[in-house]
Amino acid sequence: MRETPAGPTDAAVSARLRLCLVCGEYPPGAHGGIGTCIQVLGRALVRAGHSVRVIGIYPTGQPRVSEEGDEGVRVWRLPEPSYRGGWMKARLQLYRTIAAWARSGAVDLIEVTDWRGPAALWPRLPVPVVTRVHGSASFLARELRAAGRRSDFWLERASLRRADSWCSPSRYAAAGTRQTFGLATEPRAILPNPVELPDRPAQRRPGANVVFAGTLTANKGVLSLIDAWSLVLRECGEAHLHVYGKDGRTAAGESMEAHLRSRLEPNVRSTVRFHGHVSRDVLKDALVTADVAVFPSYAEAFGIAPFEALAQGCPTIYTRRGPGPELLRDGYEALLVDPDDPKDIAAAITRILIDPELGRRLASAGRDRVRREYSVEALVKRNELFYRDCCRAFAASVQVRGRPWLAGQAT
């Protein structure tokens, strides 16, 4: 006899949400924008009275599953075996754990990322599976006009097409994701990544410091930034560049940090410091002390780092590519630059360094924009409504499909 799943009900939709968020880079430890977004959103949903559990696969070599708590968020970290094909065993364990939660009624909705398609090949479950776009590997490869891995494309397309609903952090990313994978459906919502605001405005401590934060990969524009740095020093010889973020790889497979160091002219190397991966508290303090933060990305779905910089009151330079013009107005809330043009990047940095009043205007307008449209306080309710809408739509589709077992009725 088939196991009878719980399924979503009207009561589940209207009462406290029980959410399962799939994420393989939940802080602490090395993480990027996906991990930051899931942590900020998860904590906010718990504060709003909902139940949130996060589960993901981690290449740690742990002998067994670990569980921990984070300000009310329950976090499970599944180990990925190091032997060949171990990732498939880990994915199967991930699915079986989540499916058991869904069938027992422990969760009302499952959210996965688009990155490397975690829901590929999942059969139907008694609760909706939704995808939150963060910028898949295939989408980013398309943006960079690079050859992505066929396995990534297959997994990501299968996972997105399997999802019952999806959302995107920007209209640009939504259109690009649809084109990349040939999706027939529009996103159910445009939901920017939530940003935490400090309790009080930061007290600026200027010192000709420039900050970059992000994983050290080509798509973040860090190569052009390094090439621009000697031009900045011609105008602002006292400036220092601080690079924060976990090391990535070049196209040739070498350490990106090592490659960046090799591109620096000997006379400027002492003005650039690589800090590696640091905690968000350390990064926030760095942004408070910086005169300008710069993020000349080639490809982004949203890019949370520029908005965290603005939240800290730091004048910010963002990209003219991708969603940049959609999210921030050039010359009002930020300066937008061409990531292919080191001269353009250097000119924007220099403008702010030599004109503190311009920096103050940009920082004030940018922080106001973040507070109104991108802060976690402004977005938590919109995410709640999205989840409830997904649950209702899923319940209605179950009735239309005529599969009563999905709604918890025995056959």
KEKE-3310 file (N, C-alpha, C; in steps of 0.2 Angstrom, whole numbers, plus 5000, padded with zeros to 4 digits):
npx = (5004:5003:5012:5005:5005:5007:5004:4999:4988:4973:4974:4988:4993:4988:4992:5007:5021:5030:5046:5058:5073:5085:5102:5119:5130:5129:5132:5142:5159:5166:5158:5147:5136:5124:5124:5124:5112:5102:5104:5101:5088:5082:5084:5076:5063:5061:5061:5049:5040:5039:5044:5059:5070:5086:5095:5109:5122:5139:5156:5165:5170:5165:5160:5147:5130:5128:5120:5114:5110:5104:5101:5087:5085:5086:5099:5105:5119:5125:5137:5148:5154:5171:5175:5175:5160:5154:5146:5134:5128:5127:5117:5106:5104:5101:5089:5081:5080:5073:5061:5056:5053:5043:5033:5029:5023:5031:5036:5030:5034:5047:5062:5073:5090:5095:5108:5117:5107:5099:5086:5085:5078:5070:5055:5038:5032:5022:5022:5024:5039:5050:5060:5073:5081:5098:5108:5113:5125:5125:5118:5127:5138:5133:5131:5144:5148:5155:5160:5150:5148:5142:5135:5131:5122:5112:5108:5103:5093:5084:5081:5075:5064:5057:5053:5039:5035:5044:5056:5064:5078:5079:5073:5081:5089:5078:5073:5085:5087:5076:5078:5091:5087:5076:5063:5046:5037:5034:5043:5035:5037:5046:5059:5070:5087:5088:5094:5103:5101:5111:5110:5111:5116:5132:5147:5158:5175:5186:5200:5206:5204:5200:5188:5185:5174:5170:5169:5184:5184:5183:5171:5167:5174:5186:5199:5200:5199:5211:5219:5216:5221:5234:5232:5223:5232:5240:5233:5229:5239:5240:5231:5224:5220:5209:5205:5193:5187:5184:5196:5196:5197:5207:5204:5213:5214:5222:5226:5217:5220:5234:5236:5231:5240:5252:5249:5250:5260:5277:5279:5267:5262:5263:5252:5241:5230:5226:5214:5207:5194:5182:5173:5156:5154:5167:5169:5159:5164:5175:5169:5164:5175:5179:5182:5177:5168:5170:5163:5164:5156:5154:5144:5129:5115:5109:5118:5123:5133:5136:5125:5125:5136:5131:5122:5129:5133:5143:5150:5147:5153:5146:5141:5139:5134:5122:5110:5113:5109:5096:5094:5101:5103:5113:5125:5117:5113:5124:5139:5140:5150:5160:5164:5174:5183:5197:5201:5189:5184:5195:5193:5181:5183:5193:5186:5177:5186:5193:5183:5174:5162:5153:5154:5147:5134:5131:5131:5121:5110:5110:5109:5096:5089:5091:5086:5072:5069:5077:5080:5079:5069:5059:5057:5053:5040:5035:5041:5035:5021:5024:5028:5016:5007:5013:5010:4996:4993:4999:4991:4979:4983:4985:4972:4967:4975:4970:4976:4973:4981:4992:4987:4986:4977:4972:4974)
npy = (4994:5011:5024:5037:5053:5069:5082:5099:5110:5121:5126:5125:5134:5146:5147:5147:5146:5132:5129:5123:5126:5123:5123:5124:5131:5137:5150:5148:5148:5146:5155:5162:5174:5167:5159:5170:5176:5166:5164:5177:5179:5167:5169:5180:5176:5167:5176:5182:5172:5160:5143:5137:5127:5122:5114:5105:5100:5097:5097:5091:5080:5074:5061:5059:5065:5082:5092:5108:5124:5141:5155:5152:5145:5129:5119:5107:5098:5089:5077:5076:5062:5059:5050:5045:5049:5051:5062:5059:5050:5058:5067:5059:5055:5068:5071:5060:5063:5076:5072:5063:5072:5080:5071:5067:5079:5089:5099:5113:5118:5117:5125:5127:5131:5138:5135:5123:5114:5106:5099:5091:5077:5074:5066:5069:5078:5079:5092:5109:5112:5125:5136:5147:5159:5162:5164:5154:5141:5139:5150:5161:5157:5159:5173:5177:5173:5161:5143:5133:5119:5104:5095:5103:5111:5102:5097:5109:5114:5103:5103:5116:5115:5105:5112:5118:5131:5147:5160:5176:5187:5198:5207:5206:5194:5185:5185:5181:5169:5162:5162:5155:5142:5139:5141:5139:5146:5161:5169:5168:5178:5193:5195:5203:5200:5199:5212:5216:5229:5241:5244:5258:5272:5271:5278:5287:5283:5290:5285:5284:5271:5258:5245:5229:5215:5198:5182:5177:5177:5177:5183:5192:5203:5206:5205:5216:5226:5225:5228:5241:5247:5253:5265:5272:5275:5284:5296:5296:5294:5289:5279:5263:5247:5234:5218:5206:5190:5173:5162:5159:5151:5152:5152:5143:5135:5139:5146:5161:5171:5171:5173:5186:5193:5192:5200:5213:5228:5229:5241:5244:5234:5234:5242:5234:5223:5206:5199:5187:5174:5181:5184:5191:5201:5206:5210:5220:5230:5234:5240:5251:5258:5261:5272:5270:5257:5244:5235:5228:5219:5206:5197:5195:5189:5196:5201:5203:5210:5224:5230:5227:5235:5248:5248:5250:5263:5266:5273:5267:5258:5250:5238:5241:5232:5218:5217:5229:5243:5242:5240:5250:5268:5276:5288:5293:5284:5276:5274:5268:5256:5250:5234:5229:5239:5246:5259:5266:5261:5265:5279:5281:5277:5286:5298:5298:5297:5309:5318:5320:5325:5320:5307:5306:5310:5300:5289:5292:5292:5280:5271:5275:5269:5256:5253:5256:5247:5235:5230:5218:5220:5226:5216:5204:5201:5201:5189:5180:5181:5176:5163:5158:5160:5151:5139:5138:5138:5126:5117:5119:5115:5101:5096:5099:5090:5079:5070:5063:5057:5065:5075:5070:5060:5043:5030)
npz = (5000:4996:5004:5013:5011:5019:5014:5008:5016:5018:5031:5033:5025:5029:5043:5053:5044:5038:5033:5022:5017:5005:5005:5002:5007:5020:5032:5047:5040:5024:5012:4999:4991:4991:5002:5012:5009:5011:5025:5031:5027:5032:5046:5048:5044:5055:5066:5062:5066:5060:5055:5051:5043:5037:5025:5017:5006:5010:5006:5016:5022:5033:5045:5048:5048:5053:5065:5069:5077:5073:5078:5080:5067:5061:5056:5045:5040:5027:5024:5010:5002:4998:4989:4971:4963:4974:4976:4971:4979:4990:4986:4984:4998:5002:4996:5001:5014:5014:5008:5017:5027:5021:5019:5031:5036:5041:5035:5025:5013:5001:4997:4984:4977:4961:4958:4951:4951:4962:4963:4953:4944:4955:4961:4961:4976:4991:4994:4988:4978:4976:4966:4970:4961:4960:4951:4941:4937:4923:4918:4922:4914:4901:4902:4902:4890:4889:4889:4897:4909:4903:4911:4922:4916:4912:4924:4931:4922:4922:4936:4937:4928:4935:4946:4955:4956:4954:4958:4956:4959:4952:4937:4926:4929:4929:4915:4909:4914:4910:4896:4895:4899:4892:4898:4900:4909:4918:4932:4948:4957:4959:4969:4977:4984:5002:5013:5027:5038:5048:5065:5068:5059:5052:5058:5049:5045:5037:5026:5014:5009:4999:4996:4990:4989:4988:4980:4973:4957:4939:4934:4943:4941:4946:4940:4931:4940:4948:4937:4936:4947:4948:4940:4948:4959:4953:4954:4967:4978:4991:4993:4997:4993:4998:4998:5000:5002:4997:4989:4972:4956:4941:4923:4919:4930:4941:4956:4959:4967:4968:4955:4953:4961:4954:4943:4948:4948:4953:4961:4967:4974:4988:4992:4991:4999:5002:5011:5011:5015:5027:5042:5042:5051:5052:5039:5038:5047:5040:5029:5035:5038:5025:5011:4999:4991:4978:4965:4951:4942:4930:4928:4936:4946:4956:4966:4981:4989:4985:4990:5004:5006:5004:5014:5025:5024:5015:5001:4984:4970:4956:4944:4926:4919:4916:4929:4935:4931:4933:4947:4954:4952:4941:4946:4956:4966:4966:4957:4941:4932:4917:4917:4908:4906:4913:4915:4916:4928:4937:4936:4942:4955:4958:4957:4968:4979:4978:4980:4993:4996:4985:4988:5000:4996:4987:4996:5005:4997:4992:5003:5008:4997:4999:5011:5008:4998:4998:5010:5024:5032:5024:5015:5020:5022:5009:5005:5013:5008:4995:4997:5003:4992:4983:4990:4989:4975:4972:4979:4972:4959:4962:4964:4951:4943:4947:4956:4970:4980:4982:4990:5002:5003:5004:4992)
capx = (5000:5007:5013:5000:5009:5002:5001:4997:4981:4972:4977:4995:4994:4986:4995:5014:5024:5036:5049:5064:5078:5091:5108:5126:5135:5126:5137:5149:5163:5167:5151:5146:5130:5119:5124:5122:5105:5098:5104:5097:5081:5080:5083:5070:5057:5060:5058:5042:5036:5039:5048:5064:5076:5091:5099:5113:5128:5146:5162:5169:5173:5162:5158:5140:5126:5128:5114:5115:5105:5107:5095:5081:5085:5089:5103:5108:5125:5126:5144:5149:5159:5176:5177:5172:5153:5151:5141:5127:5126:5125:5111:5101:5103:5097:5082:5077:5079:5068:5055:5053:5050:5037:5028:5027:5020:5036:5037:5024:5036:5054:5065:5080:5093:5096:5115:5119:5101:5098:5080:5084:5076:5065:5048:5033:5031:5016:5022:5028:5046:5051:5067:5075:5086:5103:5113:5115:5132:5124:5116:5133:5142:5130:5132:5151:5150:5159:5157:5148:5149:5135:5132:5128:5116:5107:5105:5100:5087:5080:5079:5071:5058:5054:5050:5032:5036:5051:5056:5070:5080:5079:5070:5086:5090:5072:5074:5091:5086:5071:5082:5096:5084:5070:5057:5039:5034:5037:5043:5029:5038:5053:5061:5077:5090:5087:5100:5102:5103:5114:5105:5112:5121:5139:5151:5163:5182:5190:5207:5208:5203:5195:5186:5181:5171:5167:5173:5189:5183:5183:5165:5167:5177:5192:5205:5200:5200:5218:5223:5214:5223:5240:5229:5221:5237:5243:5229:5228:5245:5240:5225:5225:5215:5208:5202:5190:5183:5187:5200:5193:5201:5207:5202:5218:5214:5227:5224:5215:5223:5241:5236:5230:5246:5257:5247:5252:5266:5280:5279:5260:5260:5262:5246:5235:5230:5221:5212:5204:5187:5181:5166:5152:5156:5174:5168:5155:5168:5179:5165:5163:5181:5181:5180:5173:5168:5169:5160:5164:5155:5152:5138:5126:5108:5108:5124:5121:5138:5135:5119:5128:5141:5127:5118:5134:5134:5149:5149:5148:5153:5143:5142:5134:5131:5117:5105:5115:5105:5089:5094:5104:5103:5120:5126:5112:5114:5130:5142:5141:5156:5160:5169:5179:5187:5200:5201:5182:5184:5199:5190:5175:5186:5196:5181:5175:5192:5195:5177:5171:5154:5150:5154:5142:5128:5129:5130:5115:5104:5110:5106:5089:5086:5092:5081:5065:5067:5081:5081:5076:5062:5055:5056:5051:5032:5034:5043:5029:5016:5026:5027:5009:5004:5015:5006:4989:4994:5001:4985:4974:4985:4984:4965:4966:4978:4966:4980:4972:4986:4997:4984:4986:4971:4974:4971)
capy = (5000:5017:5028:5042:5059:5074:5087:5106:5111:5128:5128:5126:5140:5152:5147:5147:5142:5127:5130:5119:5129:5119:5128:5120:5136:5141:5152:5151:5145:5149:5156:5168:5177:5162:5158:5176:5177:5161:5165:5183:5177:5162:5172:5185:5172:5164:5181:5183:5167:5154:5137:5136:5122:5123:5107:5106:5095:5100:5093:5092:5073:5072:5054:5058:5071:5086:5097:5114:5130:5147:5160:5149:5142:5123:5118:5101:5098:5082:5076:5073:5057:5061:5046:5046:5048:5052:5068:5056:5047:5064:5070:5054:5056:5075:5070:5056:5067:5081:5068:5061:5078:5082:5066:5067:5085:5093:5105:5115:5120:5116:5129:5125:5136:5136:5133:5115:5110:5101:5096:5087:5070:5073:5064:5074:5077:5081:5099:5112:5113:5131:5138:5154:5160:5166:5165:5147:5141:5140:5157:5165:5155:5162:5180:5178:5170:5155:5137:5130:5112:5101:5092:5108:5114:5097:5097:5115:5114:5098:5106:5122:5113:5101:5116:5120:5139:5150:5168:5179:5193:5204:5206:5204:5187:5181:5185:5177:5162:5159:5161:5150:5135:5138:5140:5141:5150:5167:5169:5170:5184:5196:5196:5205:5197:5204:5215:5218:5236:5241:5247:5265:5274:5270:5283:5286:5284:5289:5284:5282:5264:5255:5238:5224:5209:5193:5177:5179:5174:5182:5186:5197:5209:5208:5206:5223:5231:5225:5232:5248:5250:5258:5271:5275:5277:5290:5302:5296:5289:5286:5274:5256:5242:5229:5213:5201:5185:5166:5161:5156:5148:5155:5148:5138:5131:5141:5151:5167:5176:5171:5176:5193:5196:5192:5206:5219:5230:5229:5247:5245:5228:5235:5245:5230:5218:5201:5196:5180:5174:5184:5184:5197:5206:5209:5214:5226:5235:5236:5244:5257:5262:5262:5278:5267:5250:5243:5229:5229:5212:5205:5193:5194:5189:5202:5203:5206:5214:5231:5233:5227:5241:5254:5248:5252:5270:5266:5275:5261:5257:5244:5237:5244:5226:5214:5220:5235:5249:5240:5240:5257:5273:5279:5295:5295:5280:5273:5275:5261:5256:5245:5230:5228:5246:5248:5266:5268:5259:5269:5285:5281:5276:5292:5303:5298:5298:5316:5322:5317:5327:5316:5300:5307:5310:5293:5284:5293:5290:5272:5268:5276:5265:5249:5253:5256:5241:5229:5228:5212:5222:5227:5210:5197:5200:5199:5182:5176:5181:5172:5156:5156:5159:5144:5133:5138:5136:5119:5113:5119:5110:5094:5095:5099:5085:5073:5065:5064:5055:5071:5080:5066:5055:5036:5028)
capz = (5000:4995:5010:5013:5013:5023:5009:5010:5017:5019:5037:5033:5021:5033:5049:5053:5038:5040:5027:5021:5012:5003:5004:5004:5010:5025:5037:5046:5035:5017:5008:4995:4991:4992:5010:5015:5007:5015:5032:5032:5026:5037:5053:5048:5045:5062:5070:5061:5069:5056:5057:5046:5043:5031:5024:5011:5006:5011:5005:5022:5024:5040:5045:5048:5047:5059:5065:5073:5077:5071:5080:5078:5061:5062:5050:5044:5035:5025:5021:5003:5002:4994:4983:4965:4963:4981:4976:4969:4985:4995:4983:4986:5005:5003:4993:5005:5020:5013:5006:5023:5031:5017:5019:5038:5038:5045:5031:5020:5006:5000:4992:4982:4973:4954:4957:4950:4951:4967:4963:4946:4945:4961:4959:4964:4983:4994:4996:4983:4977:4972:4965:4970:4957:4963:4946:4940:4933:4916:4917:4922:4908:4896:4903:4901:4884:4891:4888:4904:4909:4900:4917:4926:4912:4912:4931:4932:4918:4925:4942:4936:4925:4940:4951:4955:4955:4955:4959:4954:4963:4947:4931:4922:4930:4927:4908:4907:4916:4905:4889:4896:4900:4888:4902:4898:4914:4921:4939:4952:4960:4959:4976:4978:4990:5008:5016:5034:5040:5054:5070:5068:5054:5053:5059:5044:5047:5031:5026:5007:5009:4994:4997:4986:4993:4984:4978:4968:4951:4934:4933:4948:4938:4950:4936:4929:4946:4949:4932:4936:4953:4946:4938:4954:4963:4950:4956:4974:4980:4998:4993:4999:4991:5003:4994:5004:4998:4996:4983:4966:4951:4934:4918:4918:4936:4946:4962:4957:4972:4966:4948:4954:4964:4949:4939:4951:4947:4960:4965:4970:4978:4996:4993:4990:5004:5002:5017:5011:5018:5033:5044:5040:5055:5050:5032:5039:5050:5034:5025:5039:5037:5018:5007:4993:4989:4971:4963:4944:4940:4923:4928:4942:4946:4960:4969:4987:4992:4984:4994:5010:5007:5005:5020:5030:5022:5011:4994:4981:4963:4954:4937:4921:4915:4920:4933:4938:4930:4936:4954:4956:4947:4940:4948:4961:4972:4965:4951:4937:4927:4913:4920:4903:4905:4919:4915:4919:4935:4940:4936:4946:4961:4960:4958:4975:4984:4978:4981:4999:4996:4981:4991:5005:4993:4985:5001:5008:4993:4991:5010:5008:4992:5002:5017:5006:4993:4998:5017:5026:5035:5018:5010:5024:5021:5002:5004:5016:5003:4989:5000:5004:4985:4980:4993:4987:4968:4972:4981:4967:4954:4964:4962:4944:4940:4949:4960:4977:4985:4984:4995:5008:5003:5002:4985)
cpx = (5004:5006:5008:5004:5004:4999:4999:4990:4980:4975:4984:4997:4993:4990:5003:5017:5030:5040:5056:5068:5084:5097:5114:5131:5133:5132:5137:5153:5163:5160:5151:5139:5124:5118:5121:5114:5100:5098:5100:5090:5078:5079:5077:5064:5056:5058:5051:5037:5035:5044:5053:5069:5079:5095:5103:5119:5135:5151:5167:5172:5170:5160:5151:5137:5127:5122:5116:5110:5108:5101:5089:5080:5089:5092:5106:5113:5126:5133:5143:5155:5165:5178:5173:5165:5150:5145:5134:5124:5123:5118:5105:5099:5099:5090:5078:5075:5073:5061:5052:5050:5043:5031:5025:5024:5024:5037:5031:5027:5044:5056:5072:5083:5093:5103:5115:5113:5100:5092:5079:5083:5072:5059:5044:5033:5025:5016:5025:5035:5047:5058:5068:5081:5091:5109:5116:5122:5131:5122:5123:5138:5140:5131:5140:5153:5155:5156:5156:5149:5142:5132:5128:5122:5111:5104:5101:5093:5082:5077:5074:5064:5054:5050:5043:5031:5043:5050:5063:5072:5080:5075:5075:5088:5084:5072:5079:5090:5081:5074:5087:5093:5078:5064:5051:5036:5038:5038:5037:5030:5045:5054:5068:5080:5089:5093:5098:5105:5106:5109:5105:5116:5128:5142:5157:5170:5186:5197:5210:5209:5198:5194:5183:5180:5168:5172:5178:5188:5182:5177:5164:5170:5184:5198:5205:5201:5207:5222:5222:5218:5229:5237:5226:5226:5241:5240:5229:5233:5245:5234:5228:5219:5215:5203:5199:5186:5188:5191:5196:5199:5201:5204:5207:5219:5219:5223:5223:5219:5231:5241:5236:5237:5251:5255:5249:5259:5270:5280:5272:5258:5259:5255:5239:5236:5225:5220:5209:5197:5187:5174:5162:5153:5162:5173:5164:5159:5173:5176:5164:5169:5183:5179:5175:5173:5166:5168:5159:5162:5153:5145:5135:5118:5106:5114:5123:5127:5138:5130:5121:5132:5137:5124:5123:5136:5141:5147:5151:5148:5151:5144:5137:5131:5125:5112:5107:5111:5098:5089:5097:5104:5110:5120:5121:5113:5121:5133:5143:5146:5156:5166:5175:5184:5190:5200:5195:5182:5189:5197:5185:5178:5189:5191:5178:5180:5193:5189:5173:5163:5151:5149:5148:5135:5126:5128:5123:5109:5104:5107:5099:5086:5086:5086:5074:5064:5071:5082:5077:5069:5057:5053:5053:5044:5031:5036:5038:5023:5018:5025:5020:5005:5006:5011:4999:4989:4995:4995:4980:4976:4984:4977:4964:4969:4974:4971:4979:4977:4991:4994:4983:4980:4973:4970:4970)
cpy = (5006:5021:5035:5049:5064:5079:5094:5107:5119:5131:5130:5132:5147:5153:5148:5143:5138:5126:5126:5123:5125:5124:5124:5125:5140:5143:5148:5146:5148:5149:5162:5171:5173:5161:5164:5177:5173:5162:5171:5182:5172:5165:5176:5181:5169:5170:5183:5177:5161:5149:5137:5131:5122:5116:5108:5101:5099:5095:5093:5085:5071:5065:5054:5065:5075:5091:5102:5119:5136:5152:5158:5145:5135:5121:5111:5101:5091:5082:5073:5068:5060:5056:5047:5044:5049:5058:5065:5053:5052:5067:5065:5055:5063:5074:5066:5059:5072:5077:5066:5066:5080:5077:5065:5074:5090:5099:5107:5116:5119:5121:5127:5131:5134:5133:5125:5111:5104:5097:5092:5080:5069:5071:5069:5072:5080:5089:5102:5113:5120:5132:5145:5155:5165:5167:5158:5147:5142:5147:5162:5163:5159:5170:5182:5175:5165:5148:5134:5122:5109:5098:5097:5110:5108:5097:5103:5116:5109:5100:5111:5120:5108:5105:5118:5128:5141:5157:5170:5185:5199:5202:5203:5197:5183:5180:5180:5170:5158:5157:5156:5143:5134:5137:5143:5146:5156:5166:5171:5176:5187:5198:5197:5201:5202:5206:5217:5225:5236:5245:5255:5267:5274:5277:5283:5287:5284:5288:5282:5275:5262:5247:5235:5218:5205:5188:5179:5175:5179:5186:5192:5204:5211:5209:5213:5228:5231:5229:5239:5252:5255:5265:5275:5279:5284:5297:5302:5291:5286:5281:5267:5252:5236:5224:5207:5196:5178:5166:5157:5153:5152:5150:5142:5134:5133:5145:5158:5172:5177:5174:5184:5197:5197:5198:5213:5221:5230:5235:5248:5239:5229:5239:5241:5224:5213:5198:5189:5180:5177:5183:5191:5202:5210:5213:5220:5232:5238:5241:5251:5261:5264:5269:5276:5260:5249:5236:5229:5222:5212:5202:5193:5193:5195:5205:5207:5211:5221:5234:5232:5233:5247:5254:5251:5259:5271:5268:5269:5262:5251:5243:5240:5238:5223:5218:5227:5241:5248:5242:5247:5262:5276:5286:5297:5291:5276:5275:5268:5262:5250:5240:5228:5234:5248:5255:5269:5267:5263:5276:5286:5281:5283:5298:5304:5299:5305:5321:5319:5319:5322:5309:5301:5307:5303:5288:5285:5291:5283:5269:5269:5271:5258:5248:5252:5249:5235:5227:5222:5214:5223:5221:5204:5196:5198:5192:5178:5175:5176:5164:5154:5155:5153:5138:5133:5136:5129:5115:5113:5115:5103:5092:5094:5093:5078:5067:5066:5062:5061:5076:5076:5062:5048:5034:5020)
cpz = (5000:5002:5008:5015:5016:5018:5012:5011:5018:5026:5037:5030:5025:5040:5048:5048:5041:5034:5028:5016:5011:5001:5006:5005:5015:5030:5043:5041:5028:5014:5004:4996:4993:4999:5014:5015:5011:5022:5034:5032:5031:5044:5053:5048:5051:5066:5068:5063:5065:5058:5050:5047:5036:5031:5017:5012:5006:5010:5011:5025:5031:5039:5045:5048:5054:5059:5070:5073:5076:5072:5078:5072:5063:5055:5051:5039:5034:5022:5014:5003:4997:4988:4977:4965:4969:4981:4974:4975:4990:4992:4985:4993:5006:5001:4998:5012:5020:5011:5012:5027:5028:5019:5027:5040:5041:5041:5026:5013:5006:4995:4990:4978:4966:4953:4957:4951:4956:4967:4956:4948:4951:4958:4963:4972:4985:4995:4990:4984:4973:4972:4966:4966:4960:4957:4945:4936:4926:4914:4917:4916:4902:4896:4901:4894:4884:4890:4895:4903:4907:4906:4921:4922:4912:4919:4932:4928:4921:4932:4942:4933:4930:4945:4950:4954:4956:4956:4957:4958:4958:4941:4926:4922:4928:4919:4906:4908:4911:4898:4890:4895:4896:4892:4900:4903:4916:4929:4942:4955:4958:4966:4977:4985:4996:5011:5023:5035:5047:5059:5070:5062:5056:5054:5054:5047:5041:5031:5020:5006:5004:4996:4991:4990:4988:4982:4972:4961:4945:4933:4938:4946:4942:4946:4933:4934:4948:4943:4932:4942:4952:4944:4943:4958:4960:4952:4964:4977:4987:4998:4994:4996:4995:4999:4999:5000:4998:4990:4978:4962:4944:4929:4917:4925:4941:4951:4959:4961:4969:4959:4949:4957:4959:4944:4942:4950:4953:4964:4968:4974:4986:4997:4992:4995:5003:5008:5017:5014:5025:5035:5042:5044:5054:5043:5033:5042:5044:5030:5028:5038:5030:5015:5001:4992:4982:4969:4955:4940:4933:4923:4935:4941:4950:4963:4975:4990:4991:4989:5002:5012:5008:5011:5026:5029:5018:5003:4989:4973:4961:4947:4932:4917:4919:4923:4936:4937:4933:4943:4957:4951:4947:4942:4954:4967:4972:4958:4947:4932:4923:4915:4915:4903:4912:4920:4918:4926:4939:4941:4941:4954:4963:4961:4965:4980:4984:4980:4987:4999:4991:4984:4997:5002:4990:4990:5005:5004:4992:4998:5010:5003:4995:5007:5014:5002:4994:5005:5019:5029:5029:5014:5014:5022:5014:5001:5007:5011:4997:4991:5000:4997:4982:4983:4990:4979:4968:4974:4976:4961:4955:4962:4955:4941:4942:4952:4967:4982:4987:4989:5001:5009:5000:4995:4986)
residu = (MET:ARG:GLU:THR:PRO:ALA:GLY:PRO:THR:ASP:ALA:ALA:VAL:SER:ALA:ARG:LEU:ARG:LEU:CYS:LEU:VAL:CYS:GLY:GLU:TYR:PRO:PRO:GLY:ALA:HIS:GLY:GLY:ILE:GLY:THR:CYS:ILE:GLN:VAL:LEU:GLY:ARG:ALA:LEU:VAL:ARG:ALA:GLY:HIS:SER:VAL:ARG:VAL:ILE:GLY:ILE:TYR:PRO:THR:GLY:GLN:PRO:ARG:VAL:SER:GLU:GLU:GLY:ASP:GLU:GLY:VAL:ARG:VAL:TRP:ARG:LEU:PRO:GLU:PRO:SER:TYR:ARG:GLY:GLY:TRP:MET:LYS:ALA:ARG:LEU:GLN:LEU:TYR:ARG:THR:ILE:ALA:ALA:TRP:ALA:ARG:SER:GLY:ALA:VAL:ASP:LEU:ILE:GLU:VAL:THR:ASP:TRP:ARG:GLY:PRO:ALA:ALA:LEU:TRP:PRO:ARG:LEU:PRO:VAL:PRO:VAL:VAL:THR:ARG:VAL:HIS:GLY:SER:ALA:SER:PHE:LEU:ALA:ARG:GLU:LEU:ARG:ALA:ALA:GLY:ARG:ARG:SER:ASP:PHE:TRP:LEU:GLU:ARG:ALA:SER:LEU:ARG:ARG:ALA:ASP:SER:TRP:CYS:SER:PRO:SER:ARG:TYR:ALA:ALA:ALA:GLY:THR:ARG:GLN:THR:PHE:GLY:LEU:ALA:THR:GLU:PRO:ARG:ALA:ILE:LEU:PRO:ASN:PRO:VAL:GLU:LEU:PRO:ASP:ARG:PRO:ALA:GLN:ARG:ARG:PRO:GLY:ALA:ASN:VAL:VAL:PHE:ALA:GLY:THR:LEU:THR:ALA:ASN:LYS:GLY:VAL:LEU:SER:LEU:ILE:ASP:ALA:TRP:SER:LEU:VAL:LEU:ARG:GLU:CYS:GLY:GLU:ALA:HIS:LEU:HIS:VAL:TYR:GLY:LYS:ASP:GLY:ARG:THR:ALA:ALA:GLY:GLU:SER:MET:GLU:ALA:HIS:LEU:ARG:SER:ARG:LEU:GLU:PRO:ASN:VAL:ARG:SER:THR:VAL:ARG:PHE:HIS:GLY:HIS:VAL:SER:ARG:ASP:VAL:LEU:LYS:ASP:ALA:LEU:VAL:THR:ALA:ASP:VAL:ALA:VAL:PHE:PRO:SER:TYR:ALA:GLU:ALA:PHE:GLY:ILE:ALA:PRO:PHE:GLU:ALA:LEU:ALA:GLN:GLY:CYS:PRO:THR:ILE:TYR:THR:ARG:ARG:GLY:PRO:GLY:PRO:GLU:LEU:LEU:ARG:ASP:GLY:TYR:GLU:ALA:LEU:LEU:VAL:ASP:PRO:ASP:ASP:PRO:LYS:ASP:ILE:ALA:ALA:ALA:ILE:THR:ARG:ILE:LEU:ILE:ASP:PRO:GLU:LEU:GLY:ARG:ARG:LEU:ALA:SER:ALA:GLY:ARG:ASP:ARG:VAL:ARG:ARG:GLU:TYR:SER:VAL:GLU:ALA:LEU:VAL:LYS:ARG:ASN:GLU:LEU:PHE:TYR:ARG:ASP:CYS:CYS:ARG:ALA:PHE:ALA:ALA:SER:VAL:GLN:VAL:ARG:GLY:ARG:PRO:TRP:LEU:ALA:GLY:GLN:ALA:THR)
# end
